[in-house]
Amino acid sequence: MNHRYVVSTQVLSLMLLAGCSGGGDANRQPTFPVTGTVTLGGGPLAGAAVTFSPKDGQPVATARTDANGKYSLTTYDA
């Protein structure tokens, strides 16, 4: 069999399989954006660590507050 034909067939097969993978998003759990402001003594708290601990087995979401005490992160449903 011609070597070029075999290689072409293998490359085409791999491309078709890669296109059928579906990306895995079907099993992905929904996430939700969370924003807020951390204050201390009535003023913004810069550099504070904010941690959300969702249900067991879910990754912990963390963020740091900016100079205005604001944070933004994405977490799983509680």
N, C-alpha and C positions, 0 to 999 in steps of 0.2 A: 504494500500500500504506500502511496506517496506520503512522505513525511510532512509536507506542507498541508495536505488534506487532513491528516490526523491532528496536527496542531490547531488548524482552523476549526475543526469540529469540537475539540476540547474547549477552546476559547469561547465559542458560541454557546456551548452547553453551560459553562460557568456564568456567562452573562445572563442567560435565561434563568438559571437558578437564583442568581442574585436579585433579579427583578421580581421574583415570586416570594421573596422573604417576608414581605408585609411590614417590615420595619419594627415590629414588636410593640407598637403603641396600643394594641388591643388589650394587653395585660397591664398597662400602665395605670396606676391609680391617680385619680384627679388631685391636683394641687390647688392651693388657694393663696393669693397674694395677701400679705399682712403688712400694714404700715402703722406707724404710731410715733409718738414723741415721749421721751423720757425726761422728766424734770426732777430737780432736787432743790428744795428751798424756794420754789417758785420760778426757777430759771432752768434753761435747758442743760442737760447733762451730756457733755461731749465724751466720746470714747467708751461709753458704757456697753457691756456685752448683753445682748438680748438673746435668750434661748427659748425655743418652743419645743416641748417634748410631746409629740403625738402618741397615738396608741402604741402598745407594745409591738416591737418588730419594725417600726417605721424609723427612718433616719431622723436625727435631731436637726432642727433648723436653727442656725445662729446668724447674728448680724451685729454690727457695731454702730452706735449712734454717730451722726456727724456733728459738726460744730453747733448746729441748732437743736441737737437732741433727737433728731429724726432718724428712724430706721425703716428698712424695707426688706422683707424676706418672703420666701415661698415655703408653705408647709402643707402637710396632709390634713385631712379632716380629723378633728378630734373625736 
